[in-house]
Amino acid sequence: MRIKLIDVPMDLGAGRRGVDMGPSALRLAGIKEKVSAMGFPVEDDQDDIFVPIPEHGHVENNSLKFLKEIVTTCEHLACRVELAKEDGFFPIVMGGDHSIAIGTIAGLSSYYKKQGKKLGVVWVDAHADMNTPETSPTGNIHGMPLAVNIGLGADELINLHGNFQKLDPKNVALIGIRDLDREEKRNVKARGINAYTMADIDRLGIYAVIQEAISILKERVDVIHISFDVDGMDPGVAPGVGTPVPGGLRFRETHLIMETLAETGMVGSMEITEINPILDIRNQTAETAVEMVCSALGKTIL
């Protein structure tokens, strides 16, 4: 398996600055070296994806902040991800705020659609990211990417990289959620997403939750993408995030999710989002995220 690292330094979808430095933090934490040490050839995407800073952009619609800039960036990303898959790579997309998932999953979905394969997604996050312009209290697009990928939201985002629905909501496992807006909750329930709250994890245990999620996906999909928002972890484990929510996944729980997914042999791509080095402590969050990436690629204790 060959790995392709793709940097997307975007914070246009978030409500505060800093996550554009996430890719640099992951590189400083040694992501390339640690993945290479596992025996995987690692290549960098050769051309940087240009992302304008918010101060150079213009908010035309407060319900969809920086829409044009995000569409442009995500279209470039979708092309890069699809090309990486065509060239036989396992793409690791490094964000950036979680709106990059609109581009990542559009590229993956386009690739697998041509292959006649069904894509599933394990979405690890404190938030459901199921808002639309009508339900979002902020207009920040990083709260909308899962909704967009299942066909809810602005046409410019839904139809990015092809006029087709990128994900079947029943092919999504949403793990670790604990902070949802009122109307967003309705979207999650109405669309039939397999959602596991932190309360579910407390009651059932993380192993039972991830086993159930995998069992559902195995029946429905051919390949799994991991969309990993680091704020899915507890702030004590991952303090360097823009939207911390207490009561999240512990270090070993997150590892177990990644290790169990790796055991399926179905994981074909991954993205890491929402690392904010400005708010971090000695790059702790990026270093933890790199450990999770290694577990998702198959690293084990023995």
N, C-alpha and C positions, 0 to 999 in steps of 0.2 A: 504494500500500500504506500502510495506517494502522497505527501501532504503539501497542500498549497496554502500559504498564509496570505490573507487578503485584509489590508488595513482600511478601515472606513472611519476616519476621524470626524464624526459628525455629532454635533450637539444641537442641531436646529430643531429637533423634535422634542427637546427637553425644556424644562422651565428654568433651568439654571445652567451656568457655564461650567465646563470642566471635563465632561465625558469625552470630548474630542481628543483628550490626551490618553484615553484608555488603551489604544494600540501601543503607544510608546511605553506605558506602564507594563503591559504584558511582555513586551520585548525586553524591558529592563529586568523583569522577573525571570527571564531565561526561557521563554516558551520554545524558541527555536532549538536551543541547545538541549533542553530536557526531552523534547519529542524526538530529536535526532538520537539521543542516548538510548531511546527505546528501540532503535534499529530502523526507524522510518526515514527514508529520504525526504528532506524538507526543502521546498523552494518558496521564494518570495514572489508575489505578483510583481511583475516588472514595472508596470506603470501605476503611479499613485492615482487614486481616485480623488479628484479635486472636490473639496467641499468648502463653500464660502462661509465665512464667519457670520454670525447673526447680525453684527453691526453693519455688514455690507449688504444684508438682505432687506426685504421690505414685506411687512405683514399687510396683505391686502384683505384678509378675512380673519377676524379674531377667532373664528370657530375652526380654522385650519391654518395655523400659523406656519409661515414659510413653506406653503404648499408647493410652489413652483420649484424652489430649490431642492426640496426633499424628493420630488418626482424625478428631477434630473439626476440627482445622486443615486437614487435607488434603481433607476433604469441602467445607469452605468454599472452598478453593482450586479444587477441581474445578469447582464451580459458577461461579466467576469466569472460569475459563479457557474453559469451554464457552460462557458468555454472550459473552465477548469474540469467540470465533470466530463465533457466530451474528450478531454485530453487524458482522462483516467485518474484524476486527482481526487483526494479527499479534501474538500475545501474547509478551512477553518477561518471564519470571518470574524475579525476583531473590531468591535465598535468601541466608542460610539454609543449613541442612545438606541433604544430598542426599535425605533422606527426603521432602522436598517433591515429588520426582518421582512419588511415589505419587499425589498429588493432581493434579499437572499432567497426567500421562499419562492418568489416569482421565477427566478432563474432555475432553481431546483425543479419546480413544478413543470416548467417548460421542457426541461431535459427529460424528466421521467415520463411526461405525456408522450413524447416522441418515441420513447422506449416501450410504451405500453405497460408501464409500471405505476403502482399507486404509492403515493408519498404519505407517510405519517409523521407527526411531529410531537415530540415531548417538550412541552413548554414549561420551564421551571421559572417561577416568578412570584413575587409577593402580590402582584397586581394581575388582573385578568387581561388587560390590554384589549378590552372588548367595547370600548367607547366608540361612538360615532360623532360627527360634527353636531348632531342634535342633542346628544347625551353628555358630551364632555363638558366639565365645568371650567376647563382651562383653555381648550383649543390646541393643546399640545399633542402633536401627532404620535409621540411615543406611547401614548395611552390608547392607540387605535390599531396597531399592526395586526393583531390576531383577528379582529373584526374585519379588517380589510382583506385578509387572506381567505376568509370564508365567505366573502362577498358582501359585506356590509360597509357602507361609508361612501366617500366621494368617488365619483366615476374615474377621476384622474388617477386615483390610487388603486382602485379595484382593477382597472384595465391596464395597469402598468405591465409592460413586457408581454402583452397579449390579452385579448378580450375573452377571458375564460376564468372560471372560479379556480383559484389556486389550491384550495384545500377543502375537503369534505370535513365539516365540523366533527363528525363522528370518528374521524381519523386523527383527532387531537387529544392528547392527555395533558391537562393543565394541572401542575403540581406545585403546592406550597402557597396557594393564594390565601390572603388574609386581609386585604384592604381594597374593597370594591365600591364604586359609586352605585347609587340606588338603581338607576336605569341600566347600568352595566350588568348588574346581577340578573336583570330580566333577560338581557341578550344572551348571557351564558346559559340560562335555563331553557330559553325558548329554542336555542339552536342545538341542544342535545350534546354539548361538549362534555367529554369525560373529565370532570373537574374534581380535584381532591384538595380540600382546604387543609389548613394546619390543624383544625379540629379533627378532621378525618384521620390525619396522620397521628395525632395524639391518641385517638381511640384505637386505631387498627395497627399502628406501627408502620414504619416506612417500608419495610420489606414486603408486607402484605399489599400495600398501596402500589408499589412499583411492579410487583408481580401481576396484580390485577390489570394495571394499565398495559403492560406488555402483552398479557394474554388477549386483551381486546384488540390491540394493534396487530398482533400476529395473525388474527383471523381476517384482517381487513386490508393490510398494506404489505408492500414488498420491501420497503426501505424506510428507515427512520432518520429524521433530522432532529438534533438537539438544539433548541433555542434557549440559551442559558442567560437569564438576567441575574446578575450577582446579588441583587436585592432580594432574591428568593431565600438567601441565607440570612441568618440572624445578624443584626448589626454588630454583635459581639465577635462574630467570625469575619464579617465583611463590612467594616465601618465606612469604607470609601465609596459610598453610593449617594446619589442625589436625593433619593426618596426612600430613606430607611424606614422599616416598619418592625417594631419589636415582635418577638415570638416566632422567628423564622426557623428555617432548617439549620440544624447543627452541622458541624464539620463532618462527622462520621455519617450522618444521614445523607448529606449531599454526595459524599463519596460512594455510598452504597447505591444510590440512584445511578450514578455513572458506571460503577462496576457492573451492576446488574444489566444495564443496557448494553455494555460492551460484550457481555456473555452471549447475547442474542446473535451476534454476528450480523445484525441488520443495520447498524449505524453507518451512514454514508456521508455525513457532514455535520458541522457544528458551528455555532456562533456564540460569542461571549459579548455581553453588552452591559452598559451602565456603570462601568468602573470610573470613578471620579477621583483622580489622584490628589486634587486639592483638598478633599475631605478625608483622605486616607491617613493611616499611621504607618510610616516607613514602608510603604508599598505592600502592606499586609494583604489587601484585598486582591491585588493582581497576582501575588504569589500563591494565594489560596486558589484563585481561579485557574492558574496554570496546573496546580495539582489535580484539580477536577478534570481538566482537559486530558491529562495523562491517564487518569482512571477511565475516562470515556473511550480512550484508545486501547485499553486493555491492560494497563499497569495494575499489578496485584501485589499483595504483601509477600506471597511465596510464589 
